[in-house]
Amino acid sequence: MSELKLIDENGRRSDNRGIDDLRQIKITVGVVKNADGSAFIEFGKNKIIVAVYGPREVHPKHMALPDRCVLRCRYHMSPFSTDTRKNPAPSRREVEISKVIRESLEPSLILSDYPRAVIDVFVEVLQADGGSRCAGIAAASVALADAGINMRDLVSACAAGRLGDKIVLDINDLEDKEGDADMPVAYLSNMEQITLLQLDGKLSSSQFSECLNKAIDGCKLVYEIQKEALMKKYFGNETELKEEI
Amino acid sequence: MSSSKRSTIIVEQLRKQQMLESLSRGKRLDGRNFESYRNFEIEVGIIDKANGSAKVKLGNTEVLAGVKVETGEPFEGLENKGALIMSAEVLPTASSHVEPGPPDEEAIELSRVVDRGVRESKMLDLDKLALIPGKIVYTIFVDCSIINSDGNLLDATSYAVVAALLTCNLPIFEVQNDKVVDTGNIMPPPITTIPISVTAVKIGDSVLLDPTMEEEACMDARLTITSESDGNLVAAQKGYTGPFTINQILRSVEIARIKGEEIRSTIKGLNETG
Protein backbone atom coordinates (compact mmCIF):
# COMPACT_ATOMS: atom_id res chain seq x y z
CA MET A 1 0.00 0.00 0.00
CA SER A 2 2.88 2.33 0.81
CA GLU A 3 4.12 2.36 -2.79
CA LEU A 4 0.93 4.20 -3.70
CA LYS A 5 1.75 7.09 -1.36
CA LEU A 6 -1.62 8.02 0.04
CA ILE A 7 0.11 10.76 2.06
CA ASP A 8 3.11 12.68 0.71
CA GLU A 9 6.06 14.01 2.73
CA ASN A 10 4.21 17.30 3.35
CA GLY A 11 1.27 15.47 4.91
CA ARG A 12 -0.90 16.02 1.82
CA ARG A 13 -3.33 13.34 0.64
CA SER A 14 -4.15 12.14 -2.89
CA ASP A 15 -6.75 14.90 -3.26
CA ASN A 16 -4.44 17.50 -1.67
CA ARG A 17 -6.22 17.50 1.70
CA GLY A 18 -4.43 17.50 5.06
CA ILE A 19 -5.08 14.66 7.48
CA ASP A 20 -7.81 16.54 9.37
CA ASP A 21 -9.59 18.07 6.36
CA LEU A 22 -13.06 17.18 5.22
CA ARG A 23 -13.88 17.12 1.55
CA GLN A 24 -16.01 19.97 0.18
CA ILE A 25 -19.59 19.48 1.43
CA LYS A 26 -22.69 21.18 0.12
CA ILE A 27 -26.25 20.40 1.18
CA THR A 28 -29.33 21.77 -0.56
CA VAL A 29 -32.71 21.35 1.12
CA GLY A 30 -36.05 20.78 -0.61
CA VAL A 31 -34.92 19.53 -4.01
CA VAL A 32 -37.64 16.94 -4.70
CA LYS A 33 -40.96 18.71 -5.20
CA ASN A 34 -43.29 15.77 -4.53
CA ALA A 35 -41.56 14.60 -1.37
CA ASP A 36 -42.52 15.71 2.15
CA GLY A 37 -38.88 16.44 2.78
CA SER A 38 -35.72 16.16 0.71
CA ALA A 39 -32.07 17.06 0.49
CA PHE A 40 -29.23 16.84 -2.00
CA ILE A 41 -25.72 16.42 -0.71
CA GLU A 42 -22.42 16.78 -2.51
CA PHE A 43 -19.73 15.28 -0.32
CA GLY A 44 -16.52 15.38 -2.33
CA LYS A 45 -17.54 13.67 -5.55
CA ASN A 46 -20.47 11.89 -3.87
CA LYS A 47 -23.79 13.11 -5.19
CA ILE A 48 -26.73 11.79 -3.24
CA ILE A 49 -30.38 12.70 -3.27
CA VAL A 50 -32.64 11.82 -0.35
CA ALA A 51 -36.44 12.00 -0.36
CA VAL A 52 -38.65 11.47 2.69
CA TYR A 53 -42.30 10.50 2.40
CA GLY A 54 -44.46 10.41 5.50
CA PRO A 55 -45.68 10.05 8.11
CA ARG A 56 -48.22 8.26 5.93
CA GLU A 57 -50.41 5.18 5.97
CA VAL A 58 -48.54 1.88 6.09
CA HIS A 59 -48.73 -0.58 3.22
CA PRO A 60 -48.90 -3.50 3.79
CA LYS A 61 -51.16 -2.66 6.71
CA HIS A 62 -49.98 -5.48 8.98
CA MET A 63 -46.61 -3.74 9.27
CA ALA A 64 -48.18 -0.91 11.28
CA LEU A 65 -47.21 -0.63 14.96
CA PRO A 66 -49.86 0.51 17.47
CA ASP A 67 -47.46 2.53 19.63
CA ARG A 68 -45.04 4.07 17.16
CA CYS A 69 -44.20 4.88 13.60
CA VAL A 70 -42.37 2.45 11.34
CA LEU A 71 -39.18 3.82 9.77
CA ARG A 72 -38.17 2.32 6.45
CA CYS A 73 -35.03 3.10 4.58
CA ARG A 74 -33.71 2.24 1.14
CA TYR A 75 -30.10 2.96 0.16
CA HIS A 76 -29.65 2.43 -3.55
CA MET A 77 -26.88 3.11 -6.02
CA SER A 78 -27.74 4.17 -9.55
CA PRO A 79 -26.18 1.92 -12.22
CA PHE A 80 -24.08 4.84 -13.50
CA SER A 81 -22.81 5.88 -10.05
CA THR A 82 -19.67 3.72 -10.04
CA ASP A 83 -16.61 3.05 -12.26
CA THR A 84 -18.03 -0.19 -13.65
CA ARG A 85 -21.80 -0.28 -14.11
CA LYS A 86 -23.61 -1.38 -10.98
CA ASN A 87 -26.38 -3.92 -11.45
CA PRO A 88 -29.55 -2.05 -10.46
CA ALA A 89 -30.90 -4.97 -8.39
CA PRO A 90 -30.25 -4.40 -4.66
CA SER A 91 -26.97 -6.04 -3.60
CA ARG A 92 -26.25 -7.55 -0.19
CA ARG A 93 -24.10 -4.51 0.55
CA GLU A 94 -27.04 -2.20 -0.15
CA VAL A 95 -29.34 -4.28 2.07
CA GLU A 96 -26.85 -4.00 4.95
CA ILE A 97 -26.28 -0.28 4.42
CA SER A 98 -30.04 0.36 4.29
CA LYS A 99 -30.28 -1.36 7.67
CA VAL A 100 -27.45 0.55 9.34
CA ILE A 101 -28.69 3.88 7.95
CA ARG A 102 -32.16 3.21 9.34
CA GLU A 103 -30.71 2.27 12.72
CA SER A 104 -28.48 5.34 12.78
CA LEU A 105 -31.44 7.67 12.14
CA GLU A 106 -33.97 6.06 14.45
CA PRO A 107 -32.55 7.30 17.81
CA SER A 108 -32.93 10.90 16.60
CA LEU A 109 -36.64 10.61 15.77
CA ILE A 110 -39.63 10.71 18.14
CA LEU A 111 -41.47 7.89 16.40
CA SER A 112 -44.01 7.49 19.21
CA ASP A 113 -45.57 10.74 17.95
CA TYR A 114 -46.88 8.97 14.83
CA PRO A 115 -48.39 5.61 15.82
CA ARG A 116 -49.65 3.34 13.00
CA ALA A 117 -47.87 5.40 10.34
CA VAL A 118 -44.71 4.90 8.29
CA ILE A 119 -41.89 7.21 7.28
CA ASP A 120 -40.01 6.19 4.13
CA VAL A 121 -36.49 7.44 3.53
CA PHE A 122 -35.10 6.90 0.02
CA VAL A 123 -31.36 7.43 -0.35
CA GLU A 124 -30.30 7.41 -4.00
CA VAL A 125 -26.60 7.54 -4.73
CA LEU A 126 -26.17 9.25 -8.11
CA GLN A 127 -22.39 9.27 -7.91
CA ALA A 128 -20.32 7.34 -5.37
CA ASP A 129 -16.93 8.46 -4.08
CA GLY A 130 -16.28 6.60 -0.82
CA GLY A 131 -18.17 7.48 2.34
CA SER A 132 -21.55 7.39 0.64
CA ARG A 133 -23.30 5.90 3.68
CA CYS A 134 -22.13 8.80 5.86
CA ALA A 135 -23.10 11.39 3.26
CA GLY A 136 -26.44 9.62 2.86
CA ILE A 137 -27.12 9.70 6.61
CA ALA A 138 -26.27 13.41 6.86
CA ALA A 139 -28.57 14.21 3.94
CA ALA A 140 -31.33 11.91 5.23
CA SER A 141 -31.38 13.60 8.63
CA VAL A 142 -31.70 17.01 6.96
CA ALA A 143 -34.48 15.67 4.71
CA LEU A 144 -36.31 14.32 7.78
CA ALA A 145 -36.06 17.75 9.40
CA ASP A 146 -37.31 19.30 6.15
CA ALA A 147 -40.31 16.95 6.29
CA GLY A 148 -41.08 18.34 9.75
CA ILE A 149 -40.62 15.02 11.54
CA ASN A 150 -40.29 15.49 15.31
CA MET A 151 -36.68 14.90 16.26
CA ARG A 152 -34.35 15.23 19.22
CA ASP A 153 -31.23 16.07 17.24
CA LEU A 154 -29.78 15.97 13.75
CA VAL A 155 -27.72 12.89 12.90
CA SER A 156 -24.33 13.84 11.49
CA ALA A 157 -21.98 11.32 9.95
CA CYS A 158 -18.37 11.13 8.87
CA ALA A 159 -15.70 8.46 8.54
CA ALA A 160 -12.13 8.42 9.78
CA GLY A 161 -9.52 5.86 8.89
CA ARG A 162 -5.90 4.80 8.83
CA LEU A 163 -3.36 5.36 6.07
CA GLY A 164 -0.11 3.74 7.21
CA ASP A 165 0.61 5.13 10.68
CA LYS A 166 -1.62 8.19 10.25
CA ILE A 167 -5.25 8.45 11.38
CA VAL A 168 -7.05 10.68 8.89
CA LEU A 169 -10.48 12.27 8.60
CA ASP A 170 -13.00 11.54 5.86
CA ILE A 171 -11.75 8.65 3.73
CA ASN A 172 -12.28 9.07 -0.03
CA ASP A 173 -12.81 6.32 -2.60
CA LEU A 174 -9.10 5.69 -3.28
CA GLU A 175 -8.24 5.72 0.43
CA ASP A 176 -11.12 3.33 1.10
CA LYS A 177 -9.75 0.86 -1.47
CA GLU A 178 -6.02 1.26 -0.80
CA GLY A 179 -5.93 2.43 2.83
CA ASP A 180 -5.59 0.32 5.95
CA ALA A 181 -8.80 0.98 7.87
CA ASP A 182 -12.13 2.76 7.44
CA MET A 183 -14.45 3.65 10.32
CA PRO A 184 -17.79 5.27 9.46
CA VAL A 185 -19.48 6.93 12.45
CA ALA A 186 -22.80 8.72 12.95
CA TYR A 187 -23.24 11.01 15.93
CA LEU A 188 -25.89 13.04 17.73
CA SER A 189 -23.96 16.22 18.54
CA ASN A 190 -26.27 17.57 21.25
CA MET A 191 -26.90 14.22 22.91
CA GLU A 192 -23.28 13.04 22.56
CA GLN A 193 -24.39 9.60 21.40
CA ILE A 194 -23.04 7.36 18.65
CA THR A 195 -25.67 5.83 16.35
CA LEU A 196 -23.49 4.22 13.68
CA LEU A 197 -20.13 2.55 14.13
CA GLN A 198 -18.51 0.23 11.65
CA LEU A 199 -14.91 -0.74 11.09
CA ASP A 200 -13.18 -2.35 8.14
CA GLY A 201 -9.47 -2.85 8.63
CA LYS A 202 -6.83 -3.09 11.27
CA LEU A 203 -6.39 -0.70 14.23
CA SER A 204 -4.60 -1.03 17.55
CA SER A 205 -6.57 -0.21 20.66
CA SER A 206 -5.15 3.34 20.90
CA GLN A 207 -5.63 3.91 17.15
CA PHE A 208 -9.24 2.79 17.58
CA SER A 209 -9.85 5.46 20.18
CA GLU A 210 -8.02 8.14 18.14
CA CYS A 211 -9.98 7.19 15.03
CA LEU A 212 -13.33 7.26 16.85
CA ASN A 213 -12.62 10.68 18.34
CA LYS A 214 -11.47 12.03 14.98
CA ALA A 215 -14.62 10.76 13.26
CA ILE A 216 -16.74 12.45 15.95
CA ASP A 217 -14.88 15.74 15.39
CA GLY A 218 -15.74 15.33 11.70
CA CYS A 219 -19.40 14.71 12.57
CA LYS A 220 -19.44 17.99 14.50
CA LEU A 221 -18.18 19.84 11.40
CA VAL A 222 -20.83 18.14 9.26
CA TYR A 223 -23.46 19.14 11.86
CA GLU A 224 -22.70 22.84 11.26
CA ILE A 225 -23.12 22.40 7.50
CA GLN A 226 -26.44 20.57 8.02
CA LYS A 227 -27.74 23.37 10.25
CA GLU A 228 -26.66 26.02 7.75
CA ALA A 229 -28.46 24.21 4.92
CA LEU A 230 -31.72 24.13 6.90
CA MET A 231 -31.31 27.77 7.98
CA LYS A 232 -30.79 28.76 4.38
CA LYS A 233 -34.03 27.15 3.27
CA TYR A 234 -36.18 28.39 6.13
CA PHE A 235 -34.55 31.66 7.21
CA GLY A 236 -32.25 32.56 4.32
CA ASN A 237 -32.86 35.94 2.68
CA GLU A 238 -34.82 35.78 -0.51
CA THR A 239 -32.41 37.58 -2.83
CA GLU A 240 -29.74 35.07 -1.93
CA LEU A 241 -32.12 32.21 -2.69
CA LYS A 242 -33.11 33.73 -6.05
CA GLU A 243 -29.48 33.89 -7.08
CA GLU A 244 -29.27 30.15 -6.49
CA ILE A 245 -32.18 29.56 -8.84
CA MET B 1 -54.56 -8.38 14.57
CA SER B 2 -53.73 -5.07 16.18
CA SER B 3 -55.13 -6.19 19.55
CA SER B 4 -52.81 -9.20 19.59
CA LYS B 5 -49.97 -6.87 18.70
CA ARG B 6 -50.90 -4.60 21.58
CA SER B 7 -50.80 -7.52 24.01
CA THR B 8 -47.38 -8.55 22.65
CA ILE B 9 -46.14 -5.04 23.33
CA ILE B 10 -47.48 -5.19 26.90
CA VAL B 11 -45.75 -8.54 27.47
CA GLU B 12 -42.53 -7.12 25.96
CA GLN B 13 -42.62 -4.12 28.25
CA LEU B 14 -43.32 -6.25 31.33
CA ARG B 15 -40.44 -8.53 30.41
CA LYS B 16 -38.15 -5.59 29.85
CA GLN B 17 -39.17 -4.13 33.22
CA GLN B 18 -38.36 -7.41 34.94
CA MET B 19 -35.03 -7.61 33.13
CA LEU B 20 -34.07 -4.04 34.04
CA GLU B 21 -34.86 -4.72 37.71
CA SER B 22 -32.70 -7.83 37.70
CA LEU B 23 -29.86 -6.02 35.90
CA SER B 24 -29.98 -3.17 38.42
CA ARG B 25 -29.15 -5.83 41.05
CA GLY B 26 -26.19 -6.91 38.90
CA LYS B 27 -27.73 -10.23 37.79
CA ARG B 28 -29.09 -11.47 34.51
CA LEU B 29 -32.34 -13.45 34.36
CA ASP B 30 -30.40 -16.68 33.84
CA GLY B 31 -28.13 -15.90 36.79
CA ARG B 32 -25.00 -15.02 34.79
CA ASN B 33 -22.71 -12.08 35.41
CA PHE B 34 -22.75 -9.35 32.75
CA GLU B 35 -19.52 -10.49 31.10
CA SER B 36 -19.86 -14.26 31.37
CA TYR B 37 -20.67 -16.50 28.46
CA ARG B 38 -23.07 -19.40 28.38
CA ASN B 39 -21.74 -22.93 28.05
CA PHE B 40 -19.52 -22.92 24.94
CA GLU B 41 -18.93 -26.15 23.01
CA ILE B 42 -17.21 -26.61 19.71
CA GLU B 43 -16.84 -29.72 17.59
CA VAL B 44 -14.91 -29.90 14.33
CA GLY B 45 -14.70 -32.26 11.37
CA ILE B 46 -18.27 -33.53 11.68
CA ILE B 47 -19.20 -33.38 7.99
CA ASP B 48 -17.07 -35.80 5.99
CA LYS B 49 -18.06 -34.41 2.61
CA ALA B 50 -16.93 -30.91 3.54
CA ASN B 51 -13.27 -29.86 3.41
CA GLY B 52 -13.74 -28.48 6.89
CA SER B 53 -16.63 -28.13 9.31
CA ALA B 54 -17.47 -27.00 12.81
CA LYS B 55 -20.48 -26.98 15.07
CA VAL B 56 -20.70 -24.37 17.80
CA LYS B 57 -23.08 -24.40 20.73
CA LEU B 58 -23.43 -21.28 22.84
CA GLY B 59 -26.09 -22.16 25.37
CA ASN B 60 -29.04 -23.20 23.20
CA THR B 61 -27.74 -21.44 20.11
CA GLU B 62 -26.39 -23.95 17.62
CA VAL B 63 -24.57 -23.13 14.39
CA LEU B 64 -22.93 -25.34 11.79
CA ALA B 65 -20.32 -24.05 9.35
CA GLY B 66 -19.00 -26.00 6.37
CA VAL B 67 -16.08 -25.25 4.05
CA LYS B 68 -16.14 -26.37 0.43
CA VAL B 69 -13.15 -25.79 -1.82
CA GLU B 70 -13.34 -25.50 -5.59
CA THR B 71 -11.40 -23.72 -8.30
CA GLY B 72 -12.77 -20.82 -10.27
CA GLU B 73 -12.13 -17.40 -11.71
CA PRO B 74 -10.74 -14.72 -9.39
CA PHE B 75 -12.76 -11.66 -8.41
CA GLU B 76 -12.34 -8.54 -10.50
CA GLY B 77 -9.52 -6.41 -9.11
CA LEU B 78 -8.21 -9.34 -7.02
CA GLU B 79 -6.80 -11.39 -9.91
CA ASN B 80 -3.90 -12.86 -7.95
CA LYS B 81 -5.82 -13.90 -4.87
CA GLY B 82 -7.96 -16.86 -3.93
CA ALA B 83 -11.68 -16.12 -3.64
CA LEU B 84 -13.48 -16.36 -0.31
CA ILE B 85 -17.28 -16.49 -0.33
CA MET B 86 -19.39 -16.61 2.79
CA SER B 87 -23.08 -17.11 3.39
CA ALA B 88 -25.35 -17.67 6.36
CA GLU B 89 -28.88 -18.99 6.53
CA VAL B 90 -31.13 -19.02 9.55
CA LEU B 91 -32.82 -22.38 8.96
CA PRO B 92 -36.55 -22.73 9.55
CA THR B 93 -35.56 -25.22 12.26
CA ALA B 94 -34.04 -22.38 14.29
CA SER B 95 -37.19 -20.98 15.89
CA SER B 96 -40.91 -20.57 15.36
CA HIS B 97 -40.33 -17.05 14.02
CA VAL B 98 -38.32 -18.12 10.99
CA GLU B 99 -39.96 -18.56 7.62
CA PRO B 100 -38.10 -20.24 4.78
CA GLY B 101 -37.05 -17.96 1.95
CA PRO B 102 -34.19 -15.81 0.75
CA PRO B 103 -32.04 -14.34 3.55
CA ASP B 104 -33.56 -11.25 5.17
CA GLU B 105 -31.52 -8.17 6.14
CA GLU B 106 -30.69 -9.72 9.52
CA ALA B 107 -29.12 -12.80 7.88
CA ILE B 108 -27.33 -10.66 5.28
CA GLU B 109 -25.84 -8.46 8.00
CA LEU B 110 -24.86 -11.59 9.95
CA SER B 111 -22.86 -13.12 7.11
CA ARG B 112 -21.35 -9.79 6.07
CA VAL B 113 -20.12 -8.99 9.59
CA VAL B 114 -18.64 -12.48 10.03
CA ASP B 115 -17.06 -12.21 6.57
CA ARG B 116 -15.61 -8.79 7.45
CA GLY B 117 -13.76 -10.21 10.48
CA VAL B 118 -12.18 -13.03 8.48
CA ARG B 119 -11.38 -10.89 5.44
CA GLU B 120 -10.01 -7.80 7.20
CA SER B 121 -7.82 -9.84 9.56
CA LYS B 122 -6.40 -11.67 6.50
CA MET B 123 -6.88 -14.90 8.47
CA LEU B 124 -6.49 -16.83 5.22
CA ASP B 125 -3.51 -15.71 3.18
CA LEU B 126 -5.40 -15.46 -0.11
CA ASP B 127 -2.19 -14.48 -1.96
CA LYS B 128 -1.10 -18.11 -1.58
CA LEU B 129 -4.30 -19.41 -3.16
CA ALA B 130 -3.91 -18.35 -6.79
CA LEU B 131 -3.24 -21.22 -9.25
CA ILE B 132 -2.95 -19.50 -12.62
CA PRO B 133 -2.82 -15.82 -11.58
CA GLY B 134 -5.60 -13.85 -13.24
CA LYS B 135 -7.29 -17.01 -14.54
CA ILE B 136 -7.82 -19.76 -11.99
CA VAL B 137 -7.71 -19.52 -8.21
CA TYR B 138 -8.91 -21.46 -5.19
CA THR B 139 -12.53 -20.58 -4.41
CA ILE B 140 -13.33 -21.18 -0.77
CA PHE B 141 -16.98 -21.26 0.21
CA VAL B 142 -17.90 -21.03 3.88
CA ASP B 143 -21.62 -21.63 4.39
CA CYS B 144 -23.28 -21.41 7.76
CA SER B 145 -26.56 -22.90 8.91
CA ILE B 146 -28.17 -21.67 12.08
CA ILE B 147 -29.86 -24.76 13.48
CA ASN B 148 -31.22 -23.36 16.71
CA SER B 149 -31.45 -19.69 17.55
CA ASP B 150 -31.21 -18.42 21.11
CA GLY B 151 -29.31 -15.17 20.75
CA ASN B 152 -25.77 -14.10 19.88
CA LEU B 153 -25.86 -15.64 16.41
CA LEU B 154 -23.08 -13.28 15.34
CA ASP B 155 -20.47 -14.65 17.72
CA ALA B 156 -21.58 -18.28 17.45
CA THR B 157 -21.41 -18.08 13.64
CA SER B 158 -18.07 -16.31 13.70
CA TYR B 159 -16.55 -18.99 15.98
CA ALA B 160 -17.94 -21.77 13.77
CA VAL B 161 -16.49 -20.16 10.64
CA VAL B 162 -13.08 -19.61 12.21
CA ALA B 163 -12.93 -23.15 13.60
CA ALA B 164 -14.02 -24.68 10.28
CA LEU B 165 -11.37 -22.70 8.35
CA LEU B 166 -8.67 -23.40 10.90
CA THR B 167 -9.21 -27.16 10.76
CA CYS B 168 -10.02 -27.53 7.06
CA ASN B 169 -7.83 -29.29 4.52
CA LEU B 170 -7.34 -27.88 1.06
CA PRO B 171 -7.01 -30.21 -1.91
CA ILE B 172 -3.66 -29.69 -3.64
CA PHE B 173 -4.20 -28.66 -7.24
CA GLU B 174 -1.47 -28.70 -9.84
CA VAL B 175 -1.19 -26.77 -13.07
CA GLN B 176 -0.45 -29.10 -16.00
CA ASN B 177 -0.42 -27.62 -19.53
CA ASP B 178 -2.51 -24.64 -18.41
CA LYS B 179 -5.07 -26.99 -16.86
CA VAL B 180 -5.74 -27.43 -13.16
CA VAL B 181 -5.58 -31.01 -11.92
CA ASP B 182 -6.54 -32.33 -8.48
CA THR B 183 -3.55 -34.32 -7.21
CA GLY B 184 -5.66 -36.14 -4.63
CA ASN B 185 -3.39 -34.83 -1.87
CA ILE B 186 -4.35 -32.33 0.80
CA MET B 187 -2.64 -29.51 2.67
CA PRO B 188 -3.47 -27.28 5.64
CA PRO B 189 -4.81 -23.82 4.80
CA PRO B 190 -2.46 -20.78 4.93
CA ILE B 191 -3.61 -19.31 8.27
CA THR B 192 -2.02 -16.06 9.50
CA THR B 193 -4.15 -15.08 12.51
CA ILE B 194 -7.35 -15.98 14.37
CA PRO B 195 -10.07 -13.30 14.37
CA ILE B 196 -12.55 -13.49 17.25
CA SER B 197 -15.71 -11.42 17.50
CA VAL B 198 -17.22 -10.41 20.81
CA THR B 199 -20.69 -8.89 20.83
CA ALA B 200 -21.94 -6.65 23.60
CA VAL B 201 -25.57 -5.56 23.96
CA LYS B 202 -26.85 -2.56 25.84
CA ILE B 203 -30.02 -2.88 27.89
CA GLY B 204 -30.76 0.32 29.80
CA ASP B 205 -27.37 1.29 31.21
CA SER B 206 -26.04 -2.28 31.42
CA VAL B 207 -23.70 -3.75 28.83
CA LEU B 208 -23.84 -7.58 28.57
CA LEU B 209 -21.90 -10.20 26.63
CA ASP B 210 -23.31 -13.29 24.90
CA PRO B 211 -26.99 -12.24 24.99
CA THR B 212 -29.82 -14.77 24.89
CA MET B 213 -32.72 -14.28 22.50
CA GLU B 214 -34.76 -12.95 25.43
CA GLU B 215 -32.08 -10.37 26.20
CA GLU B 216 -31.80 -9.42 22.53
CA ALA B 217 -35.57 -8.82 22.52
CA CYS B 218 -34.99 -6.20 25.24
CA MET B 219 -31.76 -4.68 23.92
CA ASP B 220 -31.39 -1.04 22.98
CA ALA B 221 -28.24 -1.50 20.92
CA ARG B 222 -25.61 -4.04 19.95
CA LEU B 223 -21.90 -3.73 19.25
CA THR B 224 -19.70 -6.38 17.67
CA ILE B 225 -15.91 -5.97 17.87
CA THR B 226 -13.53 -8.39 16.14
CA SER B 227 -9.93 -8.63 17.34
CA GLU B 228 -7.10 -10.76 15.97
CA SER B 229 -4.27 -12.77 17.52
CA ASP B 230 -1.95 -9.80 18.19
CA GLY B 231 -4.75 -7.86 19.92
CA ASN B 232 -5.43 -5.44 17.06
CA LEU B 233 -9.01 -4.65 16.08
CA VAL B 234 -10.06 -5.60 12.58
CA ALA B 235 -13.81 -5.06 12.33
CA ALA B 236 -16.69 -3.48 14.19
CA GLN B 237 -20.41 -3.17 13.66
CA LYS B 238 -22.97 -1.34 15.71
CA GLY B 239 -26.46 -2.74 15.29
CA TYR B 240 -30.01 -2.05 16.36
CA THR B 241 -31.70 1.23 17.05
CA GLY B 242 -30.20 2.62 20.26
CA PRO B 243 -27.05 4.74 20.59
CA PHE B 244 -23.79 4.20 22.52
CA THR B 245 -21.60 6.75 24.30
CA ILE B 246 -17.88 6.98 23.48
CA ASN B 247 -16.97 5.49 26.85
CA GLN B 248 -19.29 2.51 26.40
CA ILE B 249 -17.66 1.83 23.03
CA LEU B 250 -14.08 2.12 24.27
CA ARG B 251 -14.84 -0.12 27.25
CA SER B 252 -16.46 -2.71 24.96
CA VAL B 253 -13.31 -2.68 22.83
CA GLU B 254 -11.18 -3.58 25.85
CA ILE B 255 -13.59 -6.32 26.97
CA ALA B 256 -13.64 -7.68 23.42
CA ARG B 257 -9.84 -7.94 23.41
CA ILE B 258 -9.67 -9.74 26.74
CA LYS B 259 -12.64 -12.05 26.14
CA GLY B 260 -11.49 -12.61 22.56
CA GLU B 261 -8.13 -13.91 23.76
CA GLU B 262 -9.88 -16.41 26.05
CA ILE B 263 -12.02 -17.76 23.23
CA ARG B 264 -9.09 -17.76 20.81
CA SER B 265 -7.11 -20.07 23.07
CA THR B 266 -10.04 -22.54 23.13
CA ILE B 267 -10.32 -22.50 19.34
CA LYS B 268 -6.54 -22.73 18.88
CA GLY B 269 -6.56 -25.86 21.02
CA LEU B 270 -8.74 -27.61 18.43
CA ASN B 271 -5.92 -27.77 15.95
CA GLU B 272 -3.35 -29.02 18.44
CA THR B 273 -5.48 -31.82 19.89
CA GLY B 274 -7.19 -32.64 16.56
Interface residues (C-beta under 8 A of the other chain):
Chain A: H62 A64 L65 P66 D67 T84 R92 R93 V95 E96 S98 K99 V100 E103 E106 P107 M183 L188 M191 E192 Q193 I194 T195 L196 L197 Q198 L199 D200 G201 K202 L203 S204 S205 F208 S209 L212 N213 I216
Chain B: M1 S2 K5 R6 I9 E76 E105 I108 E109 S111 R112 R116 E120 S121 L223 E228 G231 N232 L233 V234 A235 A236 Q237 K238 G239 Y240 T241 G242 P243 F244 T245 I246 I249 L250 V253 E254 R257
